């Protein structure tokens, strides 16, 4: 249920407390259990999925990186760019250029 919730709400800000509620457990227990199952924290998983969605949108749309970051629920587009770079090794602009080349 939690993974489905994440995928259905990937365009919004998703809080760990919200996911713990979906799983009907405490925040602490949820984080521990999630990490056991997925080998990463809920926040890392959510960020990975947001970057994957961003990659798709960079390929399929012409919206700016700033617009894209807001569409994915980030309030700070600079943070989104840093996160994208951390996960993929390149910036969103570089990713888009590679797709067009």
C-alpha positions in Angstrom: 0.0 0.0 0.0 2.8 2.4 0.8 4.6 1.9 -2.5 1.3 2.4 -4.4 0.7 5.6 -2.3 4.1 6.9 -3.2 3.6 6.3 -6.9 0.1 7.8 -6.9 1.3 10.9 -5.1 4.8 11.3 -6.6 3.9 14.8 -7.9 3.3 16.0 -4.3 5.5 16.4 -1.3 5.3 13.1 0.6 6.1 13.0 4.3 7.2 9.9 6.2 4.5 10.5 8.7 1.9 10.2 5.9 3.4 6.9 4.8 3.5 5.6 8.4 -0.2 6.4 8.6 -0.9 4.5 5.4 1.0 1.5 6.9 -0.7 2.0 10.3 2.6 2.0 12.2 4.7 4.5 14.1 7.2 6.7 12.2 10.2 5.0 13.8 9.0 1.5 13.1 8.0 2.4 9.6 11.4 3.8 8.7 13.1 0.7 10.2 10.8 -1.7 8.3 11.1 0.2 5.0 14.8 0.2 5.2 14.9 -3.6 5.8 12.7 -4.3 2.8 14.1 -1.7 0.3 17.7 -1.2 1.6 17.1 2.5 1.6 15.2 5.0 3.7 11.7 6.1 2.6 13.1 9.6 1.7 15.8 8.1 -0.5 13.2 5.9 -2.2 10.8 8.9 -2.8 13.7 11.0 -4.1 14.8 8.2 -6.5 11.2 7.9 -7.8 10.9 11.6 -8.3 14.2 11.7 -10.2 13.0 8.9 -12.4 9.7 10.8 -13.1 11.8 13.9 -13.8 13.9 11.9 -16.4 10.7 10.9 -18.1 9.3 14.5 -18.1 12.7 15.8 -19.4 12.3 13.4 -22.3 8.6 13.9 -23.0 8.0 17.6 -22.3 9.6 21.0 -23.0 8.9 22.5 -19.6 11.8 24.2 -17.8 13.7 22.5 -15.1 12.3 25.0 -12.6 8.7 24.2 -13.7 9.5 20.5 -13.6 10.8 20.7 -10.0 7.6 22.4 -8.9 5.5 19.8 -10.7 7.3 17.1 -8.7 6.5 18.8 -5.3 9.9 20.5 -4.7 9.6 24.0 -3.3 13.3 24.8 -4.1 14.4 24.1 -7.7 18.1 24.4 -6.7 17.6 21.5 -4.2 16.0 19.5 -7.0 18.9 20.1 -9.3 21.4 19.1 -6.6 19.4 15.9 -5.9 19.1 15.0 -9.6 22.9 15.4 -9.9 23.5 13.4 -6.8 21.4 10.5 -8.1 22.2 10.5 -11.8 25.7 12.1 -11.9 24.6 14.9 -14.2 22.3 17.9 -14.0 18.8 17.9 -15.5 20.0 20.3 -18.3 22.8 17.9 -19.1 20.4 15.0 -19.1 18.1 16.8 -21.5 21.0 17.7 -23.8 22.1 14.0 -23.9 18.6 13.0 -25.0 18.5 15.5 -27.8 22.0 14.6 -29.1 
